[in-house]
């Protein structure tokens, strides 16, 4: 489950940089992230972590 979440987050975070073909071979592409997008990403990550923690707490 943990590997699946990490793979999904990595894929989703890398998609916008390559979606428009903005990256050429041999050049490092870095997606631009605004403060709003960064905050949303942190909130989504926190939600996943808290959900996993709550499920583990209830099963114990």
N, CA and C atoms as a LAMMPS dump frame, in Angstrom:
ITEM: TIMESTEP
0
ITEM: NUMBER OF ATOMS
180
ITEM: BOX BOUNDS ff ff ff
-5.0000000000000000e+02 5.0000000000000000e+02
-5.0000000000000000e+02 5.0000000000000000e+02
-5.0000000000000000e+02 5.0000000000000000e+02
ITEM: ATOMS id mol type element x y z
1 1 1 N 0.825 -1.187 0
2 1 2 C 0 0 0
3 1 3 C 0.871 1.253 0
4 2 1 N 1.931 1.213 0.809
5 2 2 C 2.809 2.368 0.909
6 2 3 C 3.514 2.636 -0.418
7 3 1 N 3.96 1.583 -1.089
8 3 2 C 4.63 1.745 -2.382
9 3 3 C 3.662 2.277 -3.434
10 4 1 N 2.416 1.832 -3.365
11 4 2 C 1.401 2.299 -4.307
12 4 3 C 1.153 3.793 -4.135
13 5 1 N 1.051 4.255 -2.911
14 5 2 C 0.822 5.677 -2.65
15 5 3 C 2.015 6.501 -3.114
16 6 1 N 3.216 6.054 -2.835
17 6 2 C 4.414 6.78 -3.251
18 6 3 C 4.491 6.854 -4.775
19 7 1 N 4.196 5.752 -5.444
20 7 2 C 4.228 5.742 -6.904
21 7 3 C 3.161 6.662 -7.489
22 8 1 N 1.972 6.658 -6.898
23 8 2 C 0.9 7.517 -7.391
24 8 3 C 1.237 8.994 -7.199
25 9 1 N 1.773 9.351 -6.057
26 9 2 C 2.136 10.744 -5.794
27 9 3 C 3.252 11.197 -6.734
28 10 1 N 4.233 10.346 -6.957
29 10 2 C 5.325 10.701 -7.863
30 10 3 C 4.818 10.886 -9.287
31 11 1 N 3.926 10.019 -9.718
32 11 2 C 3.383 10.123 -11.071
33 11 3 C 2.547 11.376 -11.226
34 12 1 N 1.69 11.647 -10.263
35 12 2 C 0.82 12.824 -10.341
36 12 3 C 1.638 14.107 -10.272
37 13 1 N 2.662 14.142 -9.443
38 13 2 C 3.444 15.368 -9.313
39 13 3 C 4.315 15.633 -10.534
40 14 1 N 4.715 14.592 -11.257
41 14 2 C 5.563 14.78 -12.429
42 14 3 C 4.771 15.013 -13.708
43 15 1 N 3.498 14.706 -13.717
44 15 2 C 2.698 14.8 -14.933
45 15 3 C 2.622 16.204 -15.528
46 16 1 N 2.357 17.267 -14.774
47 16 2 C 2.226 18.589 -15.397
48 16 3 C 3.484 19.063 -16.122
49 17 1 N 4.65 18.663 -15.666
50 17 2 C 5.892 19.109 -16.291
51 17 3 C 6.047 18.548 -17.697
52 18 1 N 5.521 17.384 -17.941
53 18 2 C 5.725 16.728 -19.216
54 18 3 C 4.479 16.705 -20.093
55 19 1 N 3.343 17.183 -19.57
56 19 2 C 2.083 17.106 -20.296
57 19 3 C 2.093 17.951 -21.564
58 20 1 N 2.68 19.124 -21.522
59 20 2 C 2.649 20.028 -22.666
60 20 3 C 3.871 19.857 -23.562
61 21 1 N 4.713 18.892 -23.286
62 21 2 C 5.909 18.701 -24.104
63 21 3 C 6.934 19.79 -23.865
64 22 1 N 6.933 20.39 -22.683
65 22 2 C 7.823 21.51 -22.385
66 22 3 C 9.259 21.055 -22.142
67 23 1 N 9.457 19.785 -21.972
68 23 2 C 10.783 19.274 -21.654
69 23 3 C 11.437 18.691 -22.9
70 24 1 N 12.662 19.104 -23.153
71 24 2 C 13.408 18.55 -24.276
72 24 3 C 14.477 17.613 -23.729
73 25 1 N 14.896 16.637 -24.505
74 25 2 C 15.92 15.698 -24.023
75 25 3 C 17.213 16.421 -23.65
76 26 1 N 17.794 16.032 -22.551
77 26 2 C 19.052 16.613 -22.102
78 26 3 C 18.885 17.857 -21.242
79 27 1 N 17.641 18.3 -21.021
80 27 2 C 17.394 19.492 -20.219
81 27 3 C 16.577 19.079 -19
82 28 1 N 16.966 19.57 -17.845
83 28 2 C 16.197 19.274 -16.634
84 28 3 C 14.945 20.131 -16.6
85 29 1 N 13.795 19.501 -16.426
86 29 2 C 12.535 20.218 -16.338
87 29 3 C 12.065 20.209 -14.892
88 30 1 N 11.683 21.376 -14.425
89 30 2 C 11.167 21.507 -13.07
90 30 3 C 9.79 22.154 -13.163
91 31 1 N 8.752 21.478 -12.675
92 31 2 C 7.425 22.08 -12.748
93 31 3 C 7.317 23.279 -11.813
94 32 1 N 6.603 24.299 -12.262
95 32 2 C 6.38 25.461 -11.408
96 32 3 C 5.223 25.149 -10.462
97 33 1 N 5.416 25.449 -9.189
98 33 2 C 4.394 25.175 -8.188
99 33 3 C 4.1 26.477 -7.459
100 34 1 N 2.851 26.893 -7.512
101 34 2 C 2.458 28.093 -6.781
102 34 3 C 2.225 27.733 -5.316
103 35 1 N 2.049 28.772 -4.503
104 35 2 C 1.809 28.533 -3.078
105 35 3 C 0.498 27.788 -2.863
106 36 1 N -0.507 28.083 -3.669
107 36 2 C -1.797 27.416 -3.54
108 36 3 C -1.682 25.92 -3.875
109 37 1 N -0.969 25.608 -4.951
110 37 2 C -0.787 24.2 -5.333
111 37 3 C 0.049 23.455 -4.298
112 38 1 N 1.064 24.118 -3.758
113 38 2 C 1.892 23.492 -2.726
114 38 3 C 1.099 23.2 -1.462
115 39 1 N 0.253 24.149 -1.079
116 39 2 C -0.581 23.951 0.098
117 39 3 C -1.575 22.818 -0.116
118 40 1 N -2.15 22.752 -1.31
119 40 2 C -3.088 21.675 -1.625
120 40 3 C -2.38 20.316 -1.6
121 41 1 N -1.164 20.258 -2.089
122 41 2 C -0.409 19.004 -2.08
123 41 3 C -0.097 18.563 -0.651
124 42 1 N 0.289 19.511 0.184
125 42 2 C 0.575 19.178 1.585
126 42 3 C -0.701 18.714 2.283
127 43 1 N -1.82 19.365 2.002
128 43 2 C -3.094 18.969 2.615
129 43 3 C -3.509 17.569 2.173
130 44 1 N -3.323 17.258 0.894
131 44 2 C -3.667 15.926 0.397
132 44 3 C -2.78 14.869 1.049
133 45 1 N -1.504 15.15 1.175
134 45 2 C -0.583 14.213 1.807
135 45 3 C -0.938 14.017 3.278
136 46 1 N -1.273 15.102 3.967
137 46 2 C -1.664 15.008 5.371
138 46 3 C -2.941 14.188 5.526
139 47 1 N -3.886 14.348 4.608
140 47 2 C -5.132 13.581 4.666
141 47 3 C -4.862 12.088 4.517
142 48 1 N -3.977 11.719 3.603
143 48 2 C -3.653 10.304 3.402
144 48 3 C -2.969 9.741 4.648
145 49 1 N -2.033 10.496 5.206
146 49 2 C -1.32 10.031 6.396
147 49 3 C -2.282 9.882 7.576
148 50 1 N -3.156 10.866 7.773
149 50 2 C -4.106 10.786 8.882
150 50 3 C -5.114 9.66 8.688
151 51 1 N -5.531 9.412 7.461
152 51 2 C -6.446 8.308 7.185
153 51 3 C -5.785 6.97 7.515
154 52 1 N -4.546 6.796 7.087
155 52 2 C -3.825 5.562 7.385
156 52 3 C -3.618 5.406 8.893
157 53 1 N -3.279 6.488 9.564
158 53 2 C -3.084 6.433 11.013
159 53 3 C -4.379 6.057 11.723
160 54 1 N -5.5 6.648 11.3
161 54 2 C -6.786 6.36 11.932
162 54 3 C -7.199 4.904 11.701
163 55 1 N -6.991 4.401 10.494
164 55 2 C -7.335 3.007 10.212
165 55 3 C -6.506 2.057 11.062
166 56 1 N -5.216 2.38 11.195
167 56 2 C -4.346 1.53 12.003
168 56 3 C -4.738 1.613 13.48
169 57 1 N -5.121 2.796 13.944
170 57 2 C -5.523 2.972 15.345
171 57 3 C -6.807 2.21 15.644
172 58 1 N -7.767 2.233 14.725
173 58 2 C -9.035 1.54 14.959
174 58 3 C -8.897 0.023 14.877
175 59 1 N -7.957 -0.472 14.082
176 59 2 C -7.797 -1.918 13.961
177 59 3 C -7.068 -2.507 15.181
178 60 1 N -6.367 -1.669 15.908
179 60 2 C -5.613 -2.164 17.074
180 60 3 C -6.482 -2.345 18.292
